[in-house]
Amino acid sequence: MDYSTEIKNGEKLYSDGNVDQAKTIFESVIEKQPSNYMALNNLGVIYYNEGDIATAEQYFLKAIATNEDYTDAILNLALLFIESSKIEKACLCLEKYTSINPNENLFKTLSQLYSGLGNQTKAKQYSEISKGTKSETEVENKVCYPLKKNYSHRDIDLLSHPLDILFVQDSPCIRNYKMATALRSRGHSVSLAYTIKRLSESYSGLSDETYDECIQLTSYRNLWEISKNYDLVHCHNEPDNLTVAALAGDAPVIHDTHDLISLRDTHNPDLSYFEGIANRAAAGRVYSTPYQRDEAKTLYGVNGPSLIFYNFVSESDLSEIYLPKLSVKDGEVHIVYEGGVGGSAHRDFNDIFIQLAYENIHIHVYPNAFCIEHEQIFSKFPRIHYYKPVSPKKIIEKMTQYDFGIIPFNIQNGNKRFLDSTIANKLFEYLAAGLPVITSPLKSYMEFFSNNPVGLVFYSGDDILKKMTQLSEISRKTDFSKQIFTYEREIEKLEKFYRKILKSYKK
């Protein structure tokens, strides 16, 4: 019996938003004719859109088992496998589909998927095939997902093809550099648009070849004109005005909040104005801590997609060498601090270092920039060791020789609400060096330690001294090889976030 009329009625109901009625019709068809592959496929799509991936997969498989050449179900199943990160299975589906319906774009997709799997032989094979293949029907116009509005072959390509990404920042910071490195390791293209300094001008030992291209912006119009060449514009904040400018361009904008700067400087209304627009109007938001995201919601009523992405380390910066502990040689405690000293009020914590030095604890300081004044101050204390800056490529190895890492802040002189929302790169670098961490009592660190018992907070110099035994116990009991968080190991979360934004973006 022919059930095509019922199928069309069900599809019409679905397209009009009457999902339950459509589902009832398709289930009725299958009850009468279990081998109706179109009804099976359509039920698969309904369950897929409802988030029941396992049930959707079963319906697609049943549709294909009933009609092994039914390309709609094959392509739907391929998409499901790609979104579920079952890439090998997705490749098998696409190979089956293209054997029935050769398609240039899908051959390219197969090449990219196999390249990601490390199978360069098949990647090259399908790349060559794609160059000589044209589909009979333009891919952009052929809809193979009857129950998905405006859903075409392009969606599979969108989920798998390498992205062209533009990073925007006045001068690239370490987070920018590490994120770009991780994205390019996955095959994406990352260019840098800057206004003040290139990466090599900001950090000794880092190369501008981290990016596919470096573009010095001459005006906001310059940014608008080049944005159309990219899939996404990812703006790294401080300041936020470049994000606001990018919103007038021709690509979706991701706003990456390293710091909520309006909390740091509460007297400048322009900061909250630009920060609010950037957070509210961006297509997607990336925050460095959950607490920071929640503060943005409190400040600006932010809604829409967001991602928490901590300041991890780069895989290439990990050390294969673990230096002998200095404490084994001299029997004394050695604490390391990496980062800025002095300058802003919350970094005025010399008194803590001096107090610890008087208590026979060694403090090893690796500053971002060398300061003669600080060298003169610290040189008066034999147990405070002030070094020249070390490249990010070597700092983790250097820190392996110490016992603990410290992240102090002058909370009395700083803005506690701002500091609560931050988390420093050095936390993850200390962990990569195998060091327990002791920090000032800030909410983002306390939240992190509650989920990862690798550190403690302190309330005074005396409190640090009291907690030395607890830190030693953490060092003894913790397998720090399982506490290494890198951009490369976490970058898939950002990739999925990008693709989610691209699927839903409307100018």
C-alpha positions as CSV (number, residue, x, y, z in Angstrom):
1,M,0.0,0.0,0.0
2,D,1.2,3.5,-0.8
3,Y,1.6,5.8,2.2
4,S,3.2,8.7,0.4
5,T,0.2,11.0,1.1
6,E,0.4,10.3,4.8
7,I,4.2,11.0,4.7
8,K,3.7,14.3,3.0
9,N,1.0,15.3,5.5
10,G,3.3,14.4,8.4
11,E,6.1,16.5,6.9
12,K,3.8,19.4,6.4
13,L,2.6,19.2,10.0
14,Y,6.2,19.1,11.2
15,S,7.3,22.1,9.0
16,D,4.4,24.0,10.6
17,G,5.6,23.2,14.1
18,N,3.1,20.4,14.9
19,V,5.8,17.9,15.9
20,D,3.6,15.6,18.0
21,Q,1.0,15.3,15.3
22,A,3.7,14.5,12.7
23,K,5.2,11.9,15.0
24,T,1.8,10.2,15.4
25,I,1.4,10.0,11.7
26,F,4.8,8.5,11.1
27,E,4.4,6.0,13.9
28,S,1.0,5.0,12.4
29,V,2.6,4.4,9.0
30,I,5.3,2.2,10.6
31,E,2.8,0.2,12.5
32,K,1.0,-0.6,9.3
33,Q,4.1,-0.9,7.2
34,P,7.3,-1.5,9.3
35,S,9.5,-1.3,6.2
36,N,8.6,2.3,5.3
37,Y,12.0,3.8,5.2
38,M,10.8,7.3,4.7
39,A,8.7,7.2,7.9
40,L,11.6,5.6,9.8
41,N,14.0,8.3,8.6
42,N,11.6,11.1,9.5
43,L,11.1,9.7,13.0
44,G,14.9,9.6,13.3
45,V,15.1,13.3,12.5
46,I,12.3,14.1,15.0
47,Y,14.2,12.3,17.8
48,Y,17.5,13.8,16.7
49,N,16.0,17.3,17.0
50,E,14.6,16.4,20.4
51,G,18.1,15.5,21.6
52,D,17.4,11.7,21.8
53,I,20.5,10.8,19.7
54,A,20.5,7.1,20.6
55,T,16.9,6.6,19.4
56,A,17.5,8.7,16.3
57,E,20.4,6.5,15.4
58,Q,18.3,3.4,15.6
59,Y,15.7,4.8,13.3
60,F,18.2,5.9,10.7
61,L,19.8,2.4,10.8
62,K,16.4,0.8,10.4
63,A,15.7,3.0,7.4
64,I,19.0,2.0,5.8
65,A,18.5,-1.6,6.6
66,T,15.2,-1.5,4.8
67,N,16.6,0.4,1.8
68,E,20.4,0.4,1.8
69,D,20.5,3.0,-1.0
70,Y,18.3,5.6,0.8
71,T,20.7,8.5,0.7
72,D,18.6,10.8,3.0
73,A,19.0,8.4,5.9
74,I,22.6,7.7,5.1
75,L,23.5,11.5,5.1
76,N,21.4,12.1,8.3
77,L,23.3,9.3,10.0
78,A,26.6,10.7,8.9
79,L,25.7,14.1,10.4
80,L,24.7,12.4,13.7
81,F,28.0,10.6,13.8
82,I,30.0,13.8,13.2
83,E,28.1,15.7,15.9
84,S,28.7,12.7,18.3
85,S,32.5,12.7,17.4
86,K,32.2,9.2,15.9
87,I,34.3,10.2,12.9
88,E,35.2,6.7,11.7
89,K,31.5,5.8,11.4
90,A,30.7,9.1,9.8
91,C,33.4,8.4,7.1
92,L,31.8,5.0,6.3
93,C,28.4,6.7,5.9
94,L,29.8,9.4,3.6
95,E,31.7,6.8,1.5
96,K,28.4,4.9,1.1
97,Y,26.6,8.1,0.1
98,T,29.2,9.3,-2.4
99,S,29.3,5.8,-4.0
100,I,25.6,6.4,-4.9
101,N,25.7,10.1,-5.4
102,P,29.3,11.5,-6.1
103,N,29.6,15.0,-4.7
104,E,32.5,17.3,-4.7
105,N,31.9,18.9,-1.3
106,L,31.3,15.6,0.4
107,F,34.6,14.2,-1.1
108,K,36.3,17.3,0.4
109,T,34.6,16.6,3.7
110,L,35.9,13.0,3.6
111,S,39.4,14.2,3.0
112,Q,39.2,16.5,6.0
113,L,37.7,13.9,8.3
114,Y,40.4,11.3,7.3
115,S,43.1,14.0,7.8
116,G,41.8,14.6,11.3
117,L,41.9,10.9,12.0
118,G,45.6,10.8,10.8
119,N,44.8,8.7,7.7
120,Q,46.7,10.8,5.2
121,T,46.5,8.2,2.5
122,K,42.7,8.3,2.4
123,A,42.7,12.1,3.0
124,K,44.9,12.6,-0.2
125,Q,42.8,10.1,-2.1
126,Y,39.5,11.9,-1.5
127,S,41.1,15.3,-2.0
128,E,42.2,14.2,-5.5
129,I,38.8,12.7,-6.2
130,S,37.1,16.0,-5.2
131,K,39.1,18.0,-7.7
132,G,37.6,16.1,-10.6
133,T,34.0,15.7,-9.3
134,K,31.0,17.8,-9.6
135,S,27.6,16.9,-8.2
136,E,24.7,16.8,-10.6
137,T,22.8,19.2,-8.3
138,E,24.2,22.2,-6.5
139,V,24.9,21.2,-2.9
140,E,23.6,24.5,-1.5
141,N,20.2,23.9,-3.0
142,K,19.7,20.2,-2.4
143,V,17.8,19.5,0.8
144,C,18.2,16.0,2.2
145,Y,16.7,16.6,5.6
146,P,12.9,16.8,4.9
147,L,12.0,17.6,8.5
148,K,14.8,20.2,9.1
149,K,14.1,23.7,7.9
150,N,16.8,25.0,5.5
151,Y,19.0,22.0,6.2
152,S,21.3,20.9,3.4
153,H,24.5,19.1,2.6
154,R,26.3,22.2,3.6
155,D,25.6,21.4,7.3
156,I,27.9,18.4,7.2
157,D,30.6,20.5,5.6
158,L,30.0,23.1,8.3
159,L,30.5,20.5,11.0
160,S,33.8,19.2,9.6
161,H,35.6,21.7,7.4
162,P,38.5,23.7,8.9
163,L,37.5,27.2,9.9
164,D,39.0,30.5,8.9
165,I,39.2,32.5,12.1
166,L,40.3,36.0,12.8
167,F,41.7,36.8,16.2
168,V,41.4,40.5,17.2
169,Q,43.3,42.2,20.0
170,D,45.4,45.3,20.4
171,S,48.4,43.2,21.2
172,P,48.1,39.4,21.4
173,C,48.3,38.0,25.0
174,I,49.4,34.5,26.1
175,R,45.8,33.2,26.1
176,N,45.5,34.4,22.5
177,Y,48.7,32.7,21.5
178,K,47.9,29.4,23.2
179,M,44.4,29.3,21.8
180,A,45.6,30.0,18.2
181,T,48.3,27.3,18.5
182,A,45.7,24.7,19.6
183,L,43.2,25.7,16.9
184,R,45.9,25.5,14.1
185,S,47.0,22.1,15.4
186,R,43.4,20.9,14.5
187,G,43.8,22.2,11.0
188,H,42.0,25.6,11.3
189,S,43.4,28.8,9.9
190,V,43.9,31.6,12.5
191,S,44.9,35.1,11.5
192,L,45.7,37.9,13.8
193,A,44.4,41.5,13.5
194,Y,46.2,43.8,15.9
195,T,46.6,47.6,16.5
196,I,49.7,47.9,18.7
197,K,52.2,45.0,18.8
198,R,52.7,41.6,17.1
199,L,53.3,38.5,19.2
200,S,57.1,38.6,18.8
201,E,57.1,42.2,19.9
202,S,55.3,41.3,23.1
203,Y,56.9,38.1,24.2
204,S,60.5,37.0,23.8
205,G,60.9,33.7,22.1
206,L,57.4,33.6,20.5
207,S,57.0,33.7,16.8
208,D,54.5,35.6,14.6
209,E,54.2,32.4,12.6
210,T,51.9,31.3,15.4
211,Y,49.3,32.9,13.0
212,D,48.6,32.2,9.3
213,E,48.7,36.0,8.8
214,C,49.3,39.1,10.9
215,I,47.4,42.2,9.9
216,Q,47.9,45.6,11.6
217,L,44.6,47.4,11.6
218,T,44.6,51.0,10.4
219,S,41.0,51.8,11.3
220,Y,37.7,50.3,12.3
221,R,36.7,50.3,8.6
222,N,39.7,48.2,7.9
223,L,38.4,45.6,10.4
224,W,34.9,45.7,8.8
225,E,36.4,45.2,5.3
226,I,38.5,42.2,6.2
227,S,35.9,40.4,8.5
228,K,34.0,39.1,5.4
229,N,37.0,36.9,4.6
230,Y,36.5,34.8,7.8
231,D,34.0,32.3,9.2
232,L,34.3,33.9,12.6
233,V,35.9,36.9,14.3
234,H,37.1,36.1,17.8
235,C,37.8,39.2,19.8
236,H,40.0,38.9,22.9
237,N,39.2,41.6,25.4
238,E,41.0,44.4,27.0
239,P,39.8,46.7,25.8
240,D,36.3,45.8,24.6
241,N,36.0,48.5,21.9
242,L,37.4,46.2,19.1
243,T,34.6,43.8,19.8
244,V,32.0,46.5,19.5
245,A,33.6,47.6,16.2
246,A,33.7,44.1,14.9
247,L,29.9,43.7,15.4
248,A,29.4,46.0,12.4
249,G,31.4,43.6,10.2
250,D,30.2,40.7,8.1
251,A,31.0,37.7,10.3
252,P,29.7,36.4,13.6
253,V,31.7,37.8,16.6
254,I,32.9,35.8,19.6
255,H,33.7,38.0,22.6
256,D,36.4,36.5,24.8
257,T,36.3,38.0,28.3
258,H,39.8,37.6,29.9
259,D,38.9,40.2,32.6
260,L,35.7,42.1,33.4
261,I,37.6,45.4,33.3
262,S,34.7,47.5,34.5
263,L,35.0,45.7,37.9
264,R,38.7,46.7,38.1
265,D,38.1,50.4,37.3
266,T,34.7,51.3,38.6
267,H,35.2,55.1,38.0
268,N,35.2,54.9,34.2
269,P,31.7,54.7,32.7
270,D,33.0,54.1,29.2
271,L,34.4,50.7,30.3
272,S,31.0,49.3,31.4
273,Y,29.4,50.8,28.3
274,F,31.7,49.0,25.8
275,E,31.9,45.9,28.0
276,G,28.1,45.7,28.2
277,I,27.6,46.0,24.4
278,A,30.3,43.4,23.7
279,N,28.9,40.9,26.1
280,R,25.2,41.4,25.1
281,A,25.6,41.7,21.3
282,A,28.2,39.1,20.5
283,A,27.0,36.0,18.7
284,G,28.8,34.0,21.4
285,R,30.7,34.6,24.6
286,V,33.8,32.9,26.1
287,Y,34.6,33.4,29.8
288,S,37.7,32.3,31.7
289,T,35.8,31.3,34.9
290,P,32.2,30.3,35.8
291,Y,32.1,33.1,38.4
292,Q,33.1,35.6,35.7
293,R,30.3,34.5,33.5
294,D,27.8,34.8,36.3
295,E,29.1,38.3,37.1
296,A,28.6,39.3,33.4
297,K,25.0,38.1,33.7
298,T,24.5,40.1,36.9
299,L,26.0,43.2,35.3
300,Y,24.5,43.2,31.9
301,G,21.6,40.6,31.8
302,V,23.6,38.6,29.3
303,N,21.8,35.8,27.6
304,G,22.7,33.5,24.7
305,P,25.4,30.9,24.1
306,S,28.5,31.0,26.3
307,L,31.5,28.8,27.0
308,I,33.8,28.5,30.0
309,F,37.4,28.1,28.8
310,Y,40.1,28.4,31.5
311,N,43.6,29.7,30.9
312,F,45.2,26.3,30.2
313,V,48.8,25.6,29.1
314,S,50.0,24.7,25.6
315,E,50.9,21.1,24.9
316,S,54.2,22.3,23.4
317,D,55.1,24.1,26.6
318,L,54.9,21.0,28.8
319,S,58.2,19.8,30.1
320,E,59.6,16.3,29.5
321,I,62.3,17.1,32.1
322,Y,61.7,17.3,35.8
323,L,64.6,19.0,37.5
324,P,65.8,17.8,40.9
325,K,64.0,19.5,43.8
326,L,66.1,22.2,45.5
327,S,64.6,21.2,48.8
328,V,66.2,17.8,48.6
329,K,69.6,19.4,48.4
330,D,69.2,22.0,51.2
331,G,66.3,20.7,53.2
332,E,64.5,24.1,53.0
333,V,61.1,25.0,51.4
334,H,61.2,26.6,47.9
335,I,58.1,28.5,46.6
336,V,57.9,29.8,43.1
337,Y,55.9,32.9,41.9
338,E,55.5,33.6,38.2
339,G,54.0,36.9,37.0
340,G,53.9,40.6,37.6
341,V,55.0,42.2,40.9
342,G,54.1,45.8,41.9
343,G,52.4,48.1,39.5
344,S,48.6,47.8,40.2
345,A,47.5,47.9,43.8
346,H,46.5,44.2,43.9
347,R,50.0,43.2,42.9
348,D,51.6,45.0,45.9
349,F,52.4,41.9,47.9
350,N,56.2,42.3,48.6
351,D,55.5,42.2,52.3
352,I,54.3,38.5,52.0
353,F,57.5,37.5,50.2
354,I,59.7,39.3,52.7
355,Q,57.8,37.7,55.7
356,L,58.3,34.2,54.2
357,A,62.0,34.9,53.6
358,Y,62.4,35.9,57.2
359,E,60.9,32.5,58.1
360,N,63.6,30.7,56.0
361,I,61.4,30.0,53.1
362,H,62.9,30.6,49.6
363,I,60.8,32.6,47.1
364,H,61.7,32.4,43.5
365,V,60.2,35.1,41.3
366,Y,60.0,35.0,37.5
367,P,58.5,38.3,36.4
368,N,56.9,39.1,33.1
369,A,59.3,42.1,32.7
370,F,62.5,42.7,34.6
371,C,62.5,45.7,37.0
372,I,65.8,47.0,38.4
373,E,63.9,48.6,41.3
374,H,62.4,45.2,42.4
375,E,65.8,43.6,41.9
376,Q,67.3,46.1,44.3
377,I,64.5,45.6,46.9
378,F,64.7,41.8,46.8
379,S,68.5,41.6,46.7
380,K,68.5,42.6,50.4
381,F,67.0,39.2,51.2
382,P,69.1,36.1,50.5
383,R,66.1,33.9,50.2
384,I,64.3,36.0,47.6
385,H,65.5,35.1,44.2
386,Y,64.5,37.5,41.4
387,Y,65.2,36.3,37.9
388,K,65.2,37.6,34.3
389,P,62.0,36.7,32.4
390,V,61.9,33.2,31.0
391,S,60.2,32.1,27.8
392,P,56.8,30.4,28.1
393,K,58.5,27.5,26.4
394,K,60.8,27.0,29.3
395,I,59.0,28.3,32.4
396,I,57.3,25.0,33.3
397,E,60.5,23.1,33.2
398,K,62.2,25.7,35.4
399,M,59.4,25.5,38.0
400,T,59.6,21.7,38.4
401,Q,62.5,22.2,40.8
402,Y,60.4,24.0,43.4
403,D,58.0,22.7,46.0
404,F,54.8,24.9,45.7
405,G,53.4,27.6,43.5
406,I,51.9,30.8,45.0
407,I,49.3,33.2,43.6
408,P,49.0,36.1,46.1
409,F,46.9,39.3,45.7
410,N,46.7,42.4,47.8
411,I,43.0,42.1,48.4
412,Q,42.9,45.1,50.8
413,N,44.3,47.4,48.1
414,G,42.6,45.7,45.1
415,N,39.1,45.3,44.0
416,K,37.9,42.0,45.5
417,R,34.9,41.7,43.2
418,F,37.1,41.9,40.2
419,L,39.7,39.6,41.6
420,D,37.1,37.0,42.5
421,S,36.2,36.7,38.8
422,T,39.7,36.0,37.5
423,I,41.9,33.0,37.3
424,A,45.6,33.2,36.3
425,N,47.5,31.4,33.6
426,K,50.1,30.5,36.3
427,L,47.6,28.2,38.1
428,F,47.7,25.7,35.2
429,E,51.4,26.2,34.7
430,Y,52.1,25.3,38.3
431,L,49.9,22.2,38.0
432,A,51.7,21.2,34.8
433,A,55.0,21.5,36.8
434,G,53.6,19.1,39.4
435,L,53.2,21.8,42.1
436,P,50.5,22.2,44.7
437,V,49.2,25.8,44.7
438,I,48.4,28.2,47.5
439,T,46.4,31.3,46.6
440,S,44.7,34.3,48.1
441,P,41.0,33.5,49.1
442,L,39.3,34.4,45.8
443,K,36.1,32.8,44.7
444,S,37.2,31.5,41.3
445,Y,40.2,29.7,42.9
446,M,38.1,28.3,45.8
447,E,35.6,27.0,43.3
448,F,38.3,25.4,41.2
449,F,39.9,23.7,44.3
450,S,36.6,22.4,45.4
451,N,36.4,20.4,42.1
452,N,40.2,19.8,41.8
453,P,41.8,19.2,45.3
454,V,45.2,20.5,44.2
455,G,45.6,23.7,46.3
456,L,44.7,25.8,49.3
457,V,43.9,29.4,50.0
458,F,45.6,31.6,52.6
459,Y,44.6,34.7,54.5
460,S,47.9,35.9,55.7
461,G,51.6,35.2,55.7
462,D,51.2,33.3,59.0
463,D,48.5,31.2,57.4
464,I,50.9,30.2,54.6
465,L,53.3,28.9,57.2
466,K,50.6,26.9,59.0
467,K,49.6,25.3,55.7
468,M,53.0,24.0,54.6
469,T,52.2,20.6,56.0
470,Q,48.9,20.4,54.2
471,L,50.6,21.4,50.9
472,S,53.2,18.7,51.4
473,E,50.4,16.2,51.9
474,I,48.7,17.3,48.7
475,S,52.1,16.9,46.9
476,R,52.6,13.4,48.3
477,K,49.1,12.1,47.5
478,T,48.3,13.8,44.2
479,D,49.1,12.3,40.8
480,F,49.8,15.6,39.0
481,S,50.0,13.8,35.6
482,K,46.2,13.8,35.8
483,Q,46.0,17.5,36.7
484,I,47.5,18.8,33.4
485,F,45.0,20.8,31.5
486,T,46.1,22.0,28.0
487,Y,44.5,24.0,25.2
488,E,45.0,21.1,22.8
489,R,43.2,18.6,25.0
490,E,40.3,21.0,25.6
491,I,40.1,22.8,22.2
492,E,37.4,20.5,20.9
493,K,35.0,22.3,23.3
494,L,35.8,25.6,21.6
495,E,35.4,24.0,18.1
496,K,32.0,22.7,18.9
497,F,31.0,26.1,20.3
498,Y,32.2,27.8,17.1
499,R,30.1,25.4,15.0
500,K,27.1,25.9,17.2
501,I,27.3,29.7,16.7
502,L,27.8,29.3,12.9
503,K,24.7,27.0,12.6
504,S,22.5,29.5,14.4
505,Y,24.0,32.8,13.2
506,K,21.9,35.4,11.5
507,K,23.3,38.8,10.5
